[in-house]
Amino acid sequence: MRNAKLEKQNHQQLGKELELFLTLEEAPGMPFFLPNGMSIRNELVNDWKQKHIQAEYAEIQTPVMMKQHLWEQSGHWDHYQENMYFSNVDEQSYALKPMNCPGAILLFNSKRRSYRELPVRYGELGLVHRHELSGSLNGLFRVRSFTQDDAHLFVTPAQIEAELNGVLKLVHEFYEQFDFEYKVELSTRPEKYMGDLSMWEQAEASLENVLKARGLAYEINRGDGAFYGPKIDFHILDSLGRSWQCGTVQLDFQMPEKFDCTYIGEDNTPHRPVMIHRAVYGSIERFMGILIEHYGGDFPLWLAPVQVKILPIADAHIDYANEVAQRLRQHGRRVEVDSRKEKIGLKIREATLRKAPYIVIIGDQEVANSSLAIRKRTDNSQHSLKFDDFLLELAQNR
């Protein structure tokens, strides 16, 4: 039964049927997003930006390609080189970034910092490239080019646990709105690690203290931390019962050391900040793939590419249909009008297959009464509303 449901909700099949995205041989592992897919992506990005503004993050953007020596300094050259893409420009070796952290560090180091400025919370929707074997590529789940919803926090040692607590609270807010349950995993020092053992022990203890203080159940995943620090991973459970590792929080004493990051403390001497790496979606592309299968394409109203499909029954009803559509767009709604010369039954079936949350039918009665015949995706019954009442119904749903 689950296999049949999985096949029906396959994100690549739904991506084609709902015109969300394409994967083409011209760019293996690098998805093309169609307008409907961009609607979903933009809503995820807008929600991300709004929540980060409220949590007092500052958004940044760093270059996609930077010089090789930066990656040697960060340690990625030694630990991640086989997964990176390289280019040569003006007889200088560059690398496409596989991660965003070195760019954030350069911005932190771009000016003298005071303890009064900390914590510095940088959020970045950074396009990264990682080399994956062609046989492992899989729709939006396994790609070579993706947008990581990163954040890098520079904090004093005294701020570590408070900032980690804030990150865990923010992650919960994100997942709760999708009705995701999630499990938490604490990943400890790997065999090949960078830095001092005592710093690792301090970092692992800080992560564990915050998990305990929040009363979160967690499992220990020994030896699976990043090469520069231990981490907390979040595994969300979708409607098919599958587990996906998406969010991560990594505590890092190593990068600030390697890049000589400092701030001036209360004692007027330089101090070393601690760095927190953090992602919630993980990859916007992969998270979209998970959502497509989680909802089976039946997206909640706020995510649906087309929120309202308007179906005029005959040519005489098209002008009123277009007027209604324009008024809805002025209120920020995504609307399409199907003005084809087709039977209304066919139009309704096709709008239903395209999973529009609301179908509005316009006939003689609706034009005469300046009303709307409303069908909800979740309810095949039909009810009549005035325009303002329909706006209110949309506002009460998400």
C-alpha positions as CSV (number, residue, x, y, z in Angstrom):
1,M,0.0,0.0,0.0
2,R,2.8,2.4,0.9
3,N,4.6,1.6,-2.3
4,A,1.5,2.5,-4.3
5,K,1.1,5.8,-2.3
6,L,4.8,6.5,-2.8
7,E,4.5,6.0,-6.5
8,K,1.5,8.3,-6.6
9,Q,3.3,11.0,-4.6
10,N,6.7,10.7,-6.4
11,H,8.0,14.2,-6.5
12,Q,9.5,13.8,-10.0
13,Q,6.2,12.6,-11.4
14,L,4.3,15.3,-9.6
15,G,6.9,17.9,-10.7
16,K,6.1,17.0,-14.3
17,E,2.3,16.8,-13.9
18,L,2.1,20.1,-11.9
19,E,4.8,21.8,-14.0
20,L,7.0,22.6,-11.0
21,F,10.5,21.7,-12.2
22,L,12.6,19.9,-14.9
23,T,15.8,18.0,-14.8
24,L,17.6,18.2,-18.2
25,E,20.6,16.6,-19.7
26,E,22.0,20.0,-20.5
27,A,22.7,20.5,-16.7
28,P,22.7,17.1,-14.8
29,G,21.9,17.6,-11.2
30,M,21.0,21.2,-11.6
31,P,17.2,21.7,-11.6
32,F,15.3,24.1,-13.8
33,F,12.3,25.7,-12.0
34,L,9.1,26.4,-13.9
35,P,6.8,29.3,-12.8
36,N,4.7,27.0,-10.6
37,G,7.8,25.7,-8.9
38,M,9.1,29.2,-8.4
39,S,5.8,30.1,-6.6
40,I,6.5,27.4,-4.0
41,R,10.2,28.3,-3.8
42,N,9.4,32.0,-3.4
43,E,6.9,31.3,-0.6
44,L,9.5,29.2,1.3
45,V,12.1,32.0,0.8
46,N,9.7,34.7,1.9
47,D,8.7,32.8,5.0
48,W,12.4,32.2,5.7
49,K,13.2,35.9,5.4
50,Q,10.3,37.0,7.6
51,K,11.1,34.5,10.4
52,H,14.8,35.6,10.3
53,I,13.9,39.2,10.5
54,Q,11.8,38.5,13.6
55,A,14.7,36.5,15.1
56,E,17.1,39.4,14.5
57,Y,19.3,37.9,11.7
58,A,21.0,40.1,9.1
59,E,20.8,38.7,5.6
60,I,24.1,38.6,3.5
61,Q,25.2,37.2,0.1
62,T,28.7,36.0,-0.7
63,P,30.2,35.0,-4.0
64,V,29.6,31.7,-5.7
65,M,33.3,31.4,-6.6
66,M,36.3,32.3,-4.5
67,K,40.1,31.7,-4.7
68,Q,41.5,28.3,-3.8
69,H,43.7,29.5,-1.0
70,L,40.5,30.4,1.0
71,W,39.4,26.8,0.9
72,E,42.9,25.6,1.9
73,Q,42.7,27.9,4.9
74,S,39.3,26.8,5.9
75,G,40.2,23.1,5.8
76,H,37.8,22.2,3.0
77,W,40.7,21.6,0.7
78,D,41.9,18.7,2.9
79,H,38.6,17.4,3.9
80,Y,36.2,18.0,1.0
81,Q,38.3,18.5,-2.2
82,E,36.9,15.5,-4.1
83,N,33.4,17.0,-3.9
84,M,34.4,20.5,-5.2
85,Y,34.4,22.1,-8.7
86,F,37.4,24.2,-9.8
87,S,38.2,26.8,-12.4
88,N,41.2,28.9,-13.5
89,V,40.8,32.6,-14.1
90,D,43.7,34.9,-14.8
91,E,46.2,32.1,-14.0
92,Q,44.6,31.9,-10.5
93,S,42.8,28.8,-9.2
94,Y,39.2,29.3,-8.0
95,A,36.7,26.9,-6.5
96,L,32.9,27.0,-6.7
97,K,31.8,27.1,-3.1
98,P,30.5,23.9,-1.6
99,M,29.6,25.7,1.6
100,N,28.9,29.3,2.6
101,C,30.9,29.5,5.9
102,P,34.2,31.0,4.6
103,G,32.4,33.9,2.9
104,A,30.5,34.7,6.2
105,I,33.8,34.7,8.0
106,L,35.4,37.2,5.6
107,L,32.4,39.5,6.2
108,F,32.8,39.2,10.0
109,N,36.5,40.0,9.6
110,S,35.9,42.9,7.4
111,K,36.0,45.4,10.3
112,R,37.0,45.6,13.9
113,R,34.4,44.1,16.2
114,S,33.4,44.9,19.8
115,Y,31.8,42.6,22.3
116,R,28.8,44.9,22.2
117,E,28.1,43.8,18.6
118,L,27.9,40.2,19.5
119,P,26.0,38.0,18.7
120,V,26.4,38.7,15.0
121,R,23.8,36.6,13.2
122,Y,24.3,36.3,9.4
123,G,21.6,34.5,7.3
124,E,22.4,33.5,3.7
125,L,20.5,31.8,1.0
126,G,23.7,30.7,-0.7
127,L,24.0,28.8,-4.0
128,V,26.5,26.0,-3.5
129,H,27.9,23.3,-5.8
130,R,28.9,19.8,-4.8
131,H,30.1,17.1,-7.1
132,E,27.8,14.0,-6.9
133,L,28.2,10.9,-9.0
134,S,25.9,10.9,-12.0
135,G,24.3,7.6,-10.9
136,S,23.3,9.1,-7.5
137,L,21.4,12.1,-8.9
138,N,17.7,11.9,-8.0
139,G,15.3,14.8,-8.9
140,L,15.4,17.4,-6.2
141,F,16.7,15.0,-3.6
142,R,20.3,14.5,-4.8
143,V,21.6,17.4,-6.9
144,R,24.9,19.1,-7.7
145,S,23.7,22.7,-7.4
146,F,21.4,23.9,-4.6
147,T,20.5,26.8,-2.3
148,Q,21.5,26.2,1.3
149,D,19.5,28.2,3.8
150,D,22.5,28.9,5.9
151,A,23.2,31.0,8.9
152,H,26.5,31.7,10.7
153,L,26.4,33.2,14.2
154,F,29.5,34.7,15.8
155,V,29.1,34.6,19.6
156,T,31.0,35.0,22.8
157,P,31.6,31.9,24.9
158,A,29.0,33.1,27.4
159,Q,26.4,33.5,24.7
160,I,26.7,29.9,23.3
161,E,23.9,28.2,25.1
162,A,21.4,31.1,24.8
163,E,22.0,31.3,21.0
164,L,21.8,27.6,20.6
165,N,18.5,27.7,22.4
166,G,17.3,30.4,20.0
167,V,18.2,28.3,17.0
168,L,16.3,25.3,18.3
169,K,13.3,27.4,18.9
170,L,13.5,28.8,15.4
171,V,13.8,25.3,13.9
172,H,10.7,24.2,15.8
173,E,8.7,27.2,14.4
174,F,9.6,26.2,10.8
175,Y,8.8,22.5,11.1
176,E,5.6,23.0,13.1
177,Q,3.9,24.9,10.3
178,F,4.3,21.9,8.0
179,D,3.0,19.5,10.6
180,F,6.3,17.7,10.7
181,E,7.3,15.6,13.6
182,Y,11.0,15.4,14.0
183,K,13.7,13.5,15.9
184,V,17.0,15.0,17.2
185,E,20.4,13.5,16.9
186,L,23.7,14.7,18.5
187,S,26.7,13.9,16.3
188,T,30.1,13.8,18.0
189,R,33.7,14.1,17.1
190,P,34.7,12.2,13.9
191,E,37.9,10.2,13.5
192,K,39.4,12.9,11.2
193,Y,38.8,16.1,13.1
194,M,40.4,19.5,13.2
195,G,41.5,21.3,16.4
196,D,42.1,20.7,20.1
197,L,40.4,17.8,21.9
198,S,39.4,20.0,24.9
199,M,37.5,22.4,22.6
200,W,35.6,19.5,21.1
201,E,34.6,18.3,24.5
202,Q,33.4,21.8,25.5
203,A,31.4,22.1,22.3
204,E,29.8,18.7,22.7
205,A,28.8,19.5,26.3
206,S,27.3,22.8,25.2
207,L,25.1,21.2,22.6
208,E,24.0,18.5,25.1
209,N,23.2,21.0,27.8
210,V,20.8,22.9,25.5
211,L,19.0,19.8,24.4
212,K,18.5,18.7,28.0
213,A,17.4,22.2,29.1
214,R,14.7,22.2,26.3
215,G,13.6,18.7,27.3
216,L,14.2,17.3,23.8
217,A,14.7,13.6,23.5
218,Y,17.8,12.9,21.4
219,E,20.1,10.1,20.3
220,I,23.9,10.1,20.2
221,N,25.4,9.6,16.7
222,R,29.0,8.9,17.6
223,G,31.7,10.0,15.2
224,D,29.4,11.7,12.7
225,G,30.2,15.4,13.5
226,A,31.6,17.8,10.9
227,F,35.4,17.9,10.7
228,Y,35.3,21.3,12.5
229,G,32.7,20.7,15.2
230,P,29.9,18.6,16.7
231,K,26.4,19.1,15.5
232,I,22.7,18.6,16.2
233,D,20.8,17.1,13.3
234,F,17.0,17.2,12.8
235,H,15.2,14.3,11.1
236,I,11.7,15.2,10.0
237,L,9.0,12.6,9.5
238,D,6.8,13.0,6.4
239,S,3.3,11.8,5.7
240,L,4.7,8.5,4.3
241,G,6.5,7.7,7.5
242,R,10.0,8.4,6.1
243,S,12.7,10.2,7.9
244,W,14.7,13.0,6.3
245,Q,17.7,14.8,7.8
246,C,17.2,18.5,7.0
247,G,18.1,21.0,9.7
248,T,21.5,21.1,11.4
249,V,23.3,23.1,14.1
250,Q,27.0,23.0,14.3
251,L,29.2,24.5,17.0
252,D,32.6,25.5,15.7
253,F,35.7,26.6,17.7
254,Q,38.0,25.8,14.8
255,M,37.1,28.2,11.9
256,P,37.5,31.3,14.1
257,E,40.9,30.1,15.0
258,K,42.0,29.3,11.4
259,F,40.8,32.8,10.2
260,D,42.0,34.7,13.3
261,C,38.5,36.0,14.0
262,T,38.5,38.4,17.0
263,Y,36.4,40.9,18.9
264,I,37.5,43.4,21.5
265,G,36.2,42.4,24.9
266,E,35.2,44.4,28.0
267,D,38.8,44.3,29.1
268,N,39.8,46.1,25.8
269,T,41.8,43.1,24.6
270,P,41.1,40.7,21.6
271,H,39.0,37.6,22.2
272,R,38.1,34.7,20.0
273,P,34.4,34.3,19.0
274,V,32.7,31.0,18.7
275,M,30.9,30.2,15.4
276,I,27.5,28.5,15.1
277,H,26.7,27.1,11.6
278,R,23.0,26.4,11.1
279,A,20.5,25.4,8.4
280,V,16.7,24.7,8.7
281,Y,15.6,23.6,5.3
282,G,19.1,22.3,4.6
283,S,18.6,22.7,0.9
284,I,15.6,24.5,-0.5
285,E,15.5,22.2,-3.5
286,R,15.6,19.0,-1.4
287,F,13.1,20.5,1.1
288,M,10.7,21.2,-1.9
289,G,11.0,17.6,-3.0
290,I,10.1,16.4,0.5
291,L,7.1,18.8,0.6
292,I,5.9,17.7,-2.8
293,E,5.8,14.1,-1.6
294,H,4.6,14.9,1.9
295,Y,1.6,16.7,0.6
296,G,1.2,14.6,-2.6
297,G,1.0,17.9,-4.5
298,D,-2.0,19.0,-2.4
299,F,-0.2,22.0,-1.0
300,P,-1.7,24.2,1.7
301,L,-3.2,27.4,0.4
302,W,-0.1,29.6,1.2
303,L,2.2,27.3,-0.8
304,A,-0.1,26.3,-3.7
305,P,1.3,27.6,-7.1
306,V,-2.3,28.5,-8.2
307,Q,-4.5,29.3,-5.2
308,V,-7.7,30.0,-7.1
309,K,-8.7,28.6,-10.5
310,I,-11.5,30.6,-12.1
311,L,-13.7,28.8,-14.7
312,P,-16.1,30.9,-16.8
313,I,-18.8,28.6,-18.2
314,A,-19.1,30.5,-21.5
315,D,-17.6,33.4,-23.4
316,A,-20.2,35.8,-21.9
317,H,-18.7,35.1,-18.4
318,I,-15.1,35.8,-19.3
319,D,-15.0,39.5,-18.6
320,Y,-16.4,39.1,-15.1
321,A,-14.0,36.2,-14.5
322,N,-11.1,38.4,-15.5
323,E,-12.4,41.2,-13.2
324,V,-12.5,38.8,-10.3
325,A,-9.1,37.5,-11.0
326,Q,-7.6,41.0,-11.1
327,R,-9.2,41.9,-7.8
328,L,-7.8,38.8,-6.2
329,R,-4.3,39.5,-7.6
330,Q,-4.5,43.0,-6.0
331,H,-4.9,41.2,-2.7
332,G,-1.8,39.1,-3.3
333,R,-3.5,35.9,-4.5
334,R,-2.2,33.6,-7.2
335,V,-5.0,33.2,-9.8
336,E,-5.5,31.6,-13.2
337,V,-8.6,32.0,-15.5
338,D,-9.4,29.0,-17.8
339,S,-11.2,30.8,-20.7
340,R,-10.9,27.9,-23.1
341,K,-14.0,26.8,-25.1
342,E,-14.4,23.6,-23.2
343,K,-17.2,22.0,-21.2
344,I,-17.3,23.1,-17.6
345,G,-17.1,19.5,-16.4
346,L,-13.8,19.1,-18.2
347,K,-12.4,22.3,-16.8
348,I,-13.4,21.3,-13.2
349,R,-11.7,17.9,-13.6
350,E,-8.5,19.4,-14.9
351,A,-8.4,22.1,-12.2
352,T,-9.0,19.3,-9.7
353,L,-6.1,17.3,-11.1
354,R,-3.9,20.4,-11.0
355,K,-4.8,20.5,-7.3
356,A,-6.0,24.1,-7.0
357,P,-7.2,24.7,-3.4
358,Y,-10.2,26.7,-4.7
359,I,-12.2,26.5,-7.9
360,V,-14.5,29.4,-8.7
361,I,-17.2,28.8,-11.3
362,I,-18.7,31.8,-13.1
363,G,-22.0,31.5,-14.9
364,D,-25.1,33.6,-15.6
365,Q,-26.2,33.6,-12.0
366,E,-22.8,34.8,-10.7
367,V,-22.6,37.6,-13.3
368,A,-26.1,38.8,-12.5
369,N,-25.6,38.7,-8.7
370,S,-21.9,39.7,-8.6
371,S,-21.3,36.5,-6.7
372,L,-18.9,33.5,-6.9
373,A,-19.7,29.8,-6.9
374,I,-16.9,28.3,-4.8
375,R,-15.6,24.7,-4.7
376,K,-12.9,23.8,-2.2
377,R,-10.4,21.1,-3.0
378,T,-11.2,19.3,0.2
379,D,-14.9,19.5,-0.3
380,N,-16.8,18.8,-3.6
381,S,-19.9,20.7,-2.4
382,Q,-20.4,24.1,-3.8
383,H,-21.3,27.4,-2.0
384,S,-22.0,30.9,-3.2
385,L,-20.2,33.9,-1.8
386,K,-19.8,37.6,-2.4
387,F,-16.2,38.7,-3.3
388,D,-15.4,40.3,0.1
389,D,-16.7,37.1,1.9
390,F,-14.5,35.0,-0.3
391,L,-11.5,37.2,0.6
392,L,-12.3,36.6,4.2
393,E,-12.5,32.9,3.7
394,L,-9.1,32.9,2.0
395,A,-7.6,35.0,4.8
396,Q,-8.8,32.5,7.4
397,N,-7.0,29.6,5.7
398,R,-3.3,29.0,5.3
